[in-house]
Amino acid sequence: MKPRVFALLFFVTACNVLTKPVDQTIETATDNSFFQIHDSTYVILDYQRDWHWIFEDAKPISLSENELSEIEKIIGQAVKENNKQQLKVLEKHNKKYPENQWKQTGHELKTKGFKRQYVPVINSKGQKEIWINFFCDTWDSEKWKTDIEIAYDGGNCYFNLKVNLETKTYSELSINGYA
């Protein structure tokens, strides 16, 4: 499994291409009383020790609906910050290359319509941390409901990040590149 992970990380920094427009709409309960994501499907996977490339020294734990709602807010912030940064990259490129204008960088993110895998753990610091894997295609397989979905390219159709519920922060946002 290690060669797959290294290949995945290699492609994260691949070239930029044009993609369809980004829709950042995320629908969740406004009162945090329940968790609901329209047009998306998710699964919560129990952490496996052979997924050491996600977390070191971690222990599996469950998630509540309120925690899922809190995670959604943090994901929304990550998407917003990423897309703001991508806009700066886009403006810089278009200014530098007026004859080769881009409409998007290809690394803008959205969450609506994506499948998700949540892997919640107690990390080595005793904090609840969740790795969330987003992807837009499963190739008509149900395997994603039990095994981590790994793709070697595919651009912003595949991305993941970690959310720390204690610190209310995200880290390790990784967006696939394009082959």
N, C-alpha and C positions, 0 to 999 in steps of 0.2 A: 504494500500500500504506500510505502514511503516514496517510490518513484512518481506515483500519481500526484502526490502532494507537492513535490518539488516542481513537477511540470505545471501544475496549477499556479503555483506562485510565480513561475517564470512568465507565464502568459499574462499576468496581471498588468504588466507594464507595456503591453504590446501597442500597436499603432491605433490612431483615432480614425473613425469613419462616421458617416452620417447615419442617423437612425430616425425612427418616427418620433413625433412630438411627445414630450413628457407630460404625464398627468399625475400630479402629486396628491390627488384627492385620496384621503384616508378617512373612512367613516368608523368612528368608535362611539361608545356611549359617552355622553358629556358628563354624566354624574358618576362615572366609574363604577356603577352598580353591576355592569356586565361587560363582557368582552365580545366584540363582534367585528369581523372584518368582512365586508361585502366583497364578493367576487374574488375571494382568496380562500385557500385551503391550508391548514397547518396541522402539524403533528408535533407532539412533545416526545422526544426520544430520551430514554435513559442513557446517561453517559456510560460509555464502554472504555475500559482501561486502554484498549488498543487505539483509541482516539487521542492518544497523548499529544498529538500535534495540535489539538484544539486547546486542551488544558493539561497542565502538569499538576500532580498531587491534588486531584479534585475528587469530590464525592458526589454521586447523584443525589438530586433532591427534586421535589415536586414544585409546581407553580400554581398559584391561585388565580382566579379570574381578575381580581384586583391587581395582582402583579402583572398579568398580561396587559392590562390597560395601562399600567405605568410604563411597561416596556414599550408599548406602542407610542407613547409620547416621546420617549427618548429616541426611538427609531425615526419618528417624524423630524426631530431636531437634527439627527445625523443626515437625513436626506436633504433637508433644507440647507444645511451648511455645505454639504457636498455640492449641491446644485448651484449655490452661490459661488463657490470656488470654480466650478466648471464654466460659469458665465464669464468670470475673469479670464480664464484660459481662452475661451472662445473670442472674447474681445481683443485679447493680445494677439492671437493668431490672425484674426481678420484685419487688424491694423498693420501687422507685419507683412501679410500676404494679400493685398487687396484684389489680386487677380485670381485668388483661390479661396473664396469666401466659404466658410462653414456655416451651417444653420445650427449645428450642435457638435459637441466634442465626441459624443458616443459614450461618455461616462456619466451622463446625467442619470439620476435614479428616480424610480417610482416604486411603489409597493402594491398598488392596486392590481389585482389579477395574478399576483405571484403566489406560488406555493412556498411554504415556509417549513423549516425544521428548527425546532427549539431544542437546545441541549442545556438544561439547567444544572448547575453544580454549586457546591460550596467550595470556593477556591482555597488555596493554601493560606490565605489571610483570614479565613473564616467568613468571607463575604459571599452573598448570593450573586452569582454571575451567570449569564446566559449567552451562549453562542447561537446566533440566528443565521440560518442559511436560506437565502432567497433564490428562487429559480423559476423560469417561466415555462419550462417544458420538462416532461418526464418521459417522453418518447412512449407514451401509452403504457407505462409500467407502473405497477403498484409498489415496486421495491423501495421507492422513496419513503414509504411509511414505516420502514424498519431499518434502512441503511442510509448513511450519509450520501447525498447526491453530490457527485463530483463531476465537473466539466473542465475541460482543458482550455477552452476559449469561450466564445459566445458573448463577450462584452458585458454590457450592463444587464443582460438577461440572467446573469449569475453574479451574485455578490453575497457577502456575509460580513458580520460584525459581532462584537461582544458588547453586552450591556451589563453594567454593574448596578444592581438595585440599591446597594447601600450608599454609593457615592452619586447615584443618579446620573451616570456618565456612560458614554460609549467609547470603544476603542477598537483598534485593528480593523477598521473598515477596509475591506478588500473587494475590488471590482475586477472581474475577469477582463482580459485583453481580447484582442481580435487576432485570429490566425491569418 
